[in-house]
């Protein structure tokens, strides 16, 4: 896991509580932009974890098909979040993806050293 990736995980762990609060207060509009941002951040960590520099995330679905390391059902779950970023269920999915991918990233880092 590189420093960039580690910082993204730390930032998510701090900011995710804010997003959860927006959903708790039923303010989906306030949650929408941070959700989109952290979706992009998660994608960056997935690219980096697969040794690919994340230049353009617009075609992530095609790119991820070629990656060796991914969270379970990543493309379907990421697509769901992308389509409905202001839904609480998307927040739950994003949280789970971050958690799963952070664990996997630690394992990948240990293997590469």
DOBA-561165 format. One record per atom (N, C-alpha, C, CB): residue number from 1; residue in one letter; atom name; x negated, y negated, z. Coordinates in steps of 0.2 Angstrom, whole numbers. Last residue first. Glycine has a CB too. Layout:
BEGIN
nr / rest / atom / east / north / up
NUM / A / CA / X / Y / Z
...
END
This chain:
BEGIN
nr / rest / atom / east / north / up
113 / X / N / -32 / 36 / -2
113 / X / CA / -38 / 34 / 2
113 / X / C / -43 / 40 / 4
113 / X / CB / -37 / 30 / 8
112 / X / N / -21 / 40 / -7
112 / X / CA / -25 / 37 / -12
112 / X / C / -32 / 35 / -8
112 / X / CB / -22 / 31 / -15
111 / X / N / -13 / 45 / 3
111 / X / CA / -15 / 50 / -2
111 / X / C / -21 / 47 / -6
111 / X / CB / -10 / 52 / -6
110 / X / N / -10 / 33 / 10
110 / X / CA / -14 / 38 / 13
110 / X / C / -17 / 43 / 8
110 / X / CB / -10 / 42 / 19
109 / X / N / -1 / 27 / 0
109 / X / CA / -8 / 24 / 2
109 / X / C / -12 / 29 / 5
109 / X / CB / -6 / 18 / 7
108 / X / N / 9 / 36 / 1
108 / X / CA / 6 / 35 / -6
108 / X / C / -1 / 32 / -4
108 / X / CB / 9 / 31 / -11
107 / X / N / 14 / 34 / 14
107 / X / CA / 12 / 41 / 12
107 / X / C / 7 / 40 / 5
107 / X / CB / 17 / 46 / 10
106 / X / N / 18 / 21 / 13
106 / X / CA / 13 / 23 / 17
106 / X / C / 10 / 29 / 16
106 / X / CB / 16 / 23 / 25
105 / X / N / 28 / 22 / 3
105 / X / CA / 22 / 18 / 2
105 / X / C / 16 / 20 / 6
105 / X / CB / 24 / 11 / 2
104 / X / N / 38 / 29 / 10
104 / X / CA / 34 / 32 / 4
104 / X / C / 28 / 29 / 3
104 / X / CB / 39 / 33 / -2
103 / X / N / 42 / 19 / 19
103 / X / CA / 39 / 26 / 22
103 / X / C / 35 / 29 / 16
103 / X / CB / 45 / 30 / 24
102 / X / N / 47 / 10 / 10
102 / X / CA / 41 / 8 / 14
102 / X / C / 38 / 14 / 17
102 / X / CB / 44 / 4 / 20
101 / X / N / 57 / 17 / 4
101 / X / CA / 51 / 15 / 0
101 / X / C / 45 / 13 / 4
101 / X / CB / 53 / 9 / -5
100 / X / N / 66 / 18 / 15
100 / X / CA / 64 / 24 / 12
100 / X / C / 57 / 22 / 8
100 / X / CB / 69 / 26 / 7
99 / X / N / 69 / 4 / 18
99 / X / CA / 66 / 8 / 23
99 / X / C / 63 / 15 / 20
99 / X / CB / 72 / 10 / 27
98 / X / N / 73 / -1 / 5
98 / X / CA / 67 / -4 / 8
98 / X / C / 64 / 1 / 13
98 / X / CB / 69 / -11 / 12
97 / X / N / 85 / 7 / 4
97 / X / CA / 80 / 8 / -1
97 / X / C / 73 / 5 / 2
97 / X / CB / 82 / 4 / -7
96 / X / N / 92 / 2 / 15
96 / X / CA / 90 / 9 / 15
96 / X / C / 84 / 10 / 10
96 / X / CB / 96 / 14 / 13
95 / X / N / 94 / -11 / 11
95 / X / CA / 91 / -9 / 18
95 / X / C / 88 / -2 / 18
95 / X / CB / 96 / -10 / 24
94 / X / N / 102 / -9 / 0
94 / X / CA / 95 / -12 / -1
94 / X / C / 91 / -11 / 6
94 / X / CB / 96 / -20 / -2
93 / X / N / 113 / -3 / 5
93 / X / CA / 109 / 1 / 0
93 / X / C / 102 / -2 / 0
93 / X / CB / 112 / 1 / -7
92 / X / N / 118 / -13 / 13
92 / X / CA / 117 / -7 / 16
92 / X / C / 112 / -3 / 11
92 / X / CB / 123 / -3 / 17
91 / X / N / 121 / -23 / 3
91 / X / CA / 116 / -24 / 8
91 / X / C / 113 / -18 / 11
91 / X / CB / 119 / -29 / 13
90 / X / N / 131 / -16 / -4
90 / X / CA / 124 / -17 / -7
90 / X / C / 119 / -19 / -2
90 / X / CB / 125 / -23 / -12
89 / X / N / 141 / -17 / 5
89 / X / CA / 138 / -10 / 4
89 / X / C / 131 / -11 / 0
89 / X / CB / 143 / -6 / -1
88 / X / N / 144 / -30 / 5
88 / X / CA / 141 / -28 / 11
88 / X / C / 137 / -21 / 9
88 / X / CB / 145 / -27 / 17
87 / X / N / 141 / -40 / -10
87 / X / CA / 145 / -35 / -6
87 / X / C / 141 / -32 / -1
87 / X / CB / 147 / -29 / -11
86 / X / N / 134 / -48 / -18
86 / X / CA / 137 / -51 / -13
86 / X / C / 142 / -46 / -9
86 / X / CB / 141 / -57 / -15
85 / X / N / 129 / -40 / -29
85 / X / CA / 124 / -42 / -24
85 / X / C / 128 / -45 / -17
85 / X / CB / 119 / -47 / -26
84 / X / N / 133 / -30 / -39
84 / X / CA / 137 / -33 / -33
84 / X / C / 133 / -35 / -28
84 / X / CB / 142 / -27 / -31
83 / X / N / 123 / -27 / -48
83 / X / CA / 130 / -29 / -51
83 / X / C / 134 / -32 / -45
83 / X / CB / 133 / -23 / -53
82 / X / N / 112 / -24 / -40
82 / X / CA / 111 / -29 / -45
82 / X / C / 118 / -32 / -47
82 / X / CB / 107 / -27 / -51
81 / X / N / 117 / -13 / -33
81 / X / CA / 115 / -19 / -30
81 / X / C / 115 / -25 / -34
81 / X / CB / 108 / -19 / -26
80 / X / N / 118 / -4 / -44
80 / X / CA / 124 / -6 / -40
80 / X / C / 123 / -12 / -36
80 / X / CB / 125 / 0 / -35
79 / X / N / 105 / -3 / -48
79 / X / CA / 110 / -6 / -52
79 / X / C / 116 / -8 / -49
79 / X / CB / 112 / 0 / -58
78 / X / N / 99 / 3 / -37
78 / X / CA / 97 / -3 / -39
78 / X / C / 102 / -7 / -43
78 / X / CB / 90 / -3 / -42
77 / X / N / 106 / 16 / -38
77 / X / CA / 107 / 12 / -32
77 / X / C / 105 / 4 / -33
77 / X / CB / 103 / 15 / -26
76 / X / N / 101 / 21 / -50
76 / X / CA / 109 / 20 / -49
76 / X / C / 110 / 15 / -43
76 / X / CB / 112 / 27 / -47
75 / X / N / 87 / 21 / -48
75 / X / CA / 90 / 17 / -53
75 / X / C / 98 / 16 / -52
75 / X / CB / 89 / 20 / -60
74 / X / N / 86 / 30 / -37
74 / X / CA / 84 / 23 / -37
74 / X / C / 87 / 19 / -42
74 / X / CB / 76 / 22 / -38
73 / X / N / 88 / 43 / -31
73 / X / CA / 93 / 39 / -35
73 / X / C / 92 / 32 / -36
73 / X / CB / 100 / 40 / -32
72 / X / N / 75 / 40 / -19
72 / X / CA / 80 / 45 / -22
72 / X / C / 86 / 40 / -25
72 / X / CB / 83 / 49 / -16
71 / X / N / 61 / 29 / -25
71 / X / CA / 66 / 32 / -20
71 / X / C / 72 / 36 / -23
71 / X / CB / 70 / 26 / -16
70 / X / N / 48 / 36 / -34
70 / X / CA / 54 / 32 / -33
70 / X / C / 58 / 34 / -27
70 / X / CB / 58 / 32 / -40
69 / X / N / 34 / 39 / -44
69 / X / CA / 36 / 38 / -37
69 / X / C / 42 / 33 / -37
69 / X / CB / 30 / 36 / -33
68 / X / N / 32 / 39 / -58
68 / X / CA / 32 / 45 / -54
68 / X / C / 35 / 45 / -47
68 / X / CB / 24 / 47 / -54
67 / X / N / 41 / 30 / -70
67 / X / CA / 38 / 30 / -64
67 / X / C / 38 / 37 / -61
67 / X / CB / 40 / 25 / -60
66 / X / N / 50 / 29 / -81
66 / X / CA / 43 / 32 / -82
66 / X / C / 39 / 32 / -76
66 / X / CB / 40 / 28 / -87
65 / X / N / 61 / 23 / -76
65 / X / CA / 62 / 30 / -79
65 / X / C / 55 / 34 / -80
65 / X / CB / 66 / 30 / -86
64 / X / N / 57 / 10 / -74
64 / X / CA / 57 / 15 / -68
64 / X / C / 58 / 22 / -71
64 / X / CB / 63 / 14 / -64
63 / X / N / 59 / 4 / -86
63 / X / CA / 52 / 5 / -83
63 / X / C / 52 / 11 / -78
63 / X / CB / 50 / -1 / -80
62 / X / N / 73 / 4 / -88
62 / X / CA / 68 / 8 / -93
62 / X / C / 62 / 9 / -90
62 / X / CB / 68 / 4 / -99
61 / X / N / 76 / -4 / -77
61 / X / CA / 79 / 2 / -78
61 / X / C / 75 / 7 / -82
61 / X / CB / 86 / 2 / -80
60 / X / N / 69 / -16 / -79
60 / X / CA / 67 / -12 / -74
60 / X / C / 70 / -5 / -75
60 / X / CB / 68 / -15 / -67
59 / X / N / 68 / -27 / -88
59 / X / CA / 69 / -20 / -91
59 / X / C / 68 / -15 / -85
59 / X / CB / 65 / -19 / -97
58 / X / N / 65 / -38 / -80
58 / X / CA / 72 / -38 / -83
58 / X / C / 73 / -31 / -86
58 / X / CB / 71 / -43 / -89
57 / X / N / 53 / -40 / -74
57 / X / CA / 58 / -35 / -71
57 / X / C / 64 / -35 / -74
57 / X / CB / 59 / -37 / -63
56 / X / N / 38 / -42 / -79
56 / X / CA / 44 / -43 / -81
56 / X / C / 49 / -38 / -79
56 / X / CB / 45 / -44 / -89
55 / X / N / 26 / -38 / -72
55 / X / CA / 27 / -44 / -75
55 / X / C / 34 / -46 / -77
55 / X / CB / 23 / -44 / -82
54 / X / N / 20 / -30 / -60
54 / X / CA / 27 / -32 / -61
54 / X / C / 27 / -38 / -65
54 / X / CB / 31 / -32 / -55
53 / X / N / 8 / -18 / -64
53 / X / CA / 9 / -25 / -62
53 / X / C / 16 / -27 / -64
53 / X / CB / 3 / -29 / -65
52 / X / N / 8 / -2 / -57
52 / X / CA / 10 / -6 / -63
52 / X / C / 11 / -13 / -60
52 / X / CB / 17 / -3 / -66
51 / X / N / 7 / 8 / -47
51 / X / CA / 1 / 6 / -51
51 / X / C / 2 / 2 / -57
51 / X / CB / -3 / 12 / -53
50 / X / N / 18 / 11 / -40
50 / X / CA / 16 / 16 / -46
50 / X / C / 11 / 13 / -50
50 / X / CB / 23 / 16 / -50
49 / X / N / 18 / 1 / -31
49 / X / CA / 17 / 8 / -29
49 / X / C / 16 / 13 / -34
49 / X / CB / 23 / 10 / -25
48 / X / N / 22 / -10 / -40
48 / X / CA / 15 / -9 / -37
48 / X / C / 13 / -2 / -34
48 / X / CB / 14 / -15 / -32
47 / X / N / 35 / -6 / -42
47 / X / CA / 30 / -6 / -48
47 / X / C / 23 / -6 / -45
47 / X / CB / 31 / -13 / -52
46 / X / N / 40 / -7 / -29
46 / X / CA / 40 / -1 / -33
46 / X / C / 36 / -1 / -39
46 / X / CB / 48 / 1 / -35
45 / X / N / 38 / -20 / -26
45 / X / CA / 34 / -15 / -22
45 / X / C / 35 / -9 / -26
45 / X / CB / 37 / -15 / -15
44 / X / N / 47 / -26 / -36
44 / X / CA / 39 / -28 / -36
44 / X / C / 36 / -22 / -32
44 / X / CB / 38 / -35 / -33
43 / X / N / 59 / -22 / -31
43 / X / CA / 57 / -19 / -37
43 / X / C / 49 / -20 / -38
43 / X / CB / 60 / -23 / -43
42 / X / N / 59 / -30 / -19
42 / X / CA / 59 / -22 / -19
42 / X / C / 56 / -19 / -25
42 / X / CB / 66 / -19 / -17
41 / X / N / 61 / -42 / -25
41 / X / CA / 55 / -41 / -21
41 / X / C / 54 / -33 / -20
41 / X / CB / 56 / -44 / -14
40 / X / N / 73 / -41 / -31
40 / X / CA / 67 / -42 / -35
40 / X / C / 61 / -40 / -31
40 / X / CB / 67 / -50 / -38
39 / X / N / 81 / -40 / -20
39 / X / CA / 81 / -35 / -25
39 / X / C / 75 / -35 / -29
39 / X / CB / 88 / -35 / -29
38 / X / N / 78 / -52 / -14
38 / X / CA / 75 / -46 / -11
38 / X / C / 76 / -40 / -15
38 / X / CB / 78 / -45 / -4
37 / X / N / 86 / -60 / -23
37 / X / CA / 79 / -61 / -22
37 / X / C / 75 / -55 / -19
37 / X / CB / 77 / -67 / -17
36 / X / N / 99 / -56 / -21
36 / X / CA / 96 / -55 / -27
36 / X / C / 88 / -56 / -27
36 / X / CB / 98 / -61 / -32
35 / X / N / 100 / -59 / -7
35 / X / CA / 101 / -52 / -10
35 / X / C / 97 / -51 / -16
35 / X / CB / 108 / -50 / -10
34 / X / N / 100 / -73 / -7
34 / X / CA / 94 / -69 / -4
34 / X / C / 94 / -62 / -6
34 / X / CB / 95 / -69 / 4
33 / X / N / 112 / -75 / -15
33 / X / CA / 105 / -77 / -18
33 / X / C / 99 / -73 / -14
33 / X / CB / 104 / -84 / -17
32 / X / N / 122 / -69 / -6
32 / X / CA / 121 / -67 / -13
32 / X / C / 114 / -69 / -16
32 / X / CB / 126 / -71 / -18
31 / X / N / 125 / -75 / 6
31 / X / CA / 121 / -69 / 6
31 / X / C / 119 / -67 / -1
31 / X / CB / 125 / -63 / 8
30 / X / N / 134 / -85 / 3
30 / X / CA / 127 / -87 / 6
30 / X / C / 123 / -81 / 6
30 / X / CB / 128 / -89 / 13
29 / X / N / 145 / -78 / -1
29 / X / CA / 142 / -82 / -6
29 / X / C / 135 / -84 / -3
29 / X / CB / 146 / -89 / -7
28 / X / N / 150 / -71 / 9
28 / X / CA / 147 / -67 / 4
28 / X / C / 143 / -72 / 0
28 / X / CB / 152 / -63 / 0
27 / X / N / 153 / -72 / 24
27 / X / CA / 150 / -78 / 19
27 / X / C / 146 / -74 / 14
27 / X / CB / 146 / -83 / 23
26 / X / N / 157 / -65 / 35
26 / X / CA / 161 / -65 / 29
26 / X / C / 159 / -70 / 24
26 / X / CB / 168 / -65 / 31
25 / X / N / 148 / -64 / 45
25 / X / CA / 152 / -70 / 45
25 / X / C / 157 / -71 / 39
25 / X / CB / 148 / -76 / 46
24 / X / N / 142 / -53 / 41
24 / X / CA / 146 / -52 / 47
24 / X / C / 150 / -58 / 47
24 / X / CB / 141 / -52 / 53
23 / X / N / 135 / -58 / 30
23 / X / CA / 140 / -53 / 29
23 / X / C / 145 / -53 / 35
23 / X / CB / 137 / -46 / 27
22 / X / N / 126 / -66 / 37
22 / X / CA / 130 / -69 / 32
22 / X / C / 136 / -64 / 31
22 / X / CB / 126 / -71 / 26
21 / X / N / 119 / -56 / 45
21 / X / CA / 123 / -61 / 48
21 / X / C / 128 / -65 / 43
21 / X / CB / 119 / -67 / 52
20 / X / N / 112 / -50 / 35
20 / X / CA / 117 / -46 / 38
20 / X / C / 122 / -51 / 42
20 / X / CB / 114 / -42 / 43
19 / X / N / 103 / -60 / 32
19 / X / CA / 108 / -58 / 27
19 / X / C / 113 / -54 / 30
19 / X / CB / 104 / -54 / 21
18 / X / N / 96 / -61 / 44
18 / X / CA / 99 / -67 / 42
18 / X / C / 105 / -65 / 37
18 / X / CB / 94 / -72 / 39
17 / X / N / 90 / -48 / 44
17 / X / CA / 94 / -50 / 49
17 / X / C / 99 / -56 / 47
17 / X / CB / 91 / -51 / 56
16 / X / N / 81 / -49 / 33
16 / X / CA / 87 / -45 / 32
16 / X / C / 92 / -46 / 38
16 / X / CB / 85 / -38 / 32
15 / X / N / 69 / -56 / 37
15 / X / CA / 75 / -60 / 34
15 / X / C / 81 / -56 / 33
15 / X / CB / 73 / -62 / 27
14 / X / N / 61 / -46 / 43
14 / X / CA / 62 / -53 / 46
14 / X / C / 69 / -56 / 44
14 / X / CB / 57 / -58 / 46
13 / X / N / 60 / -36 / 33
13 / X / CA / 62 / -35 / 40
13 / X / C / 64 / -41 / 44
13 / X / CB / 56 / -31 / 44
12 / X / N / 55 / -44 / 22
12 / X / CA / 62 / -41 / 22
12 / X / C / 64 / -39 / 29
12 / X / CB / 62 / -35 / 18
11 / X / N / 42 / -47 / 27
11 / X / CA / 47 / -52 / 26
11 / X / C / 54 / -50 / 26
11 / X / CB / 45 / -56 / 19
10 / X / N / 36 / -34 / 27
10 / X / CA / 37 / -38 / 33
10 / X / C / 42 / -43 / 33
10 / X / CB / 30 / -41 / 35
9 / X / N / 37 / -31 / 14
9 / X / CA / 41 / -27 / 19
9 / X / C / 42 / -31 / 25
9 / X / CB / 37 / -20 / 20
8 / X / N / 29 / -41 / 8
8 / X / CA / 36 / -40 / 6
8 / X / C / 40 / -36 / 11
8 / X / CB / 36 / -37 / -1
7 / X / N / 17 / -37 / 14
7 / X / CA / 20 / -44 / 16
7 / X / C / 27 / -44 / 14
7 / X / CB / 16 / -49 / 12
6 / X / N / 14 / -25 / 8
6 / X / CA / 15 / -25 / 15
6 / X / C / 18 / -32 / 17
6 / X / CB / 8 / -25 / 18
5 / X / N / 12 / -29 / -5
5 / X / CA / 18 / -25 / -4
5 / X / C / 19 / -25 / 4
5 / X / CB / 16 / -18 / -6
4 / X / N / 0 / -37 / -4
4 / X / CA / 7 / -40 / -7
4 / X / C / 13 / -36 / -4
4 / X / CB / 6 / -40 / -14
3 / X / N / -9 / -27 / 0
3 / X / CA / -7 / -33 / 5
3 / X / C / 0 / -36 / 3
3 / X / CB / -12 / -38 / 5
2 / X / N / -3 / -10 / -5
2 / X / CA / -8 / -16 / -5
2 / X / C / -5 / -22 / -1
2 / X / CB / -9 / -19 / -12
1 / X / N / -4 / 6 / 0
1 / X / CA / 0 / 0 / 0
1 / X / C / -5 / -6 / 0
1 / X / CB / 5 / 0 / 6
END
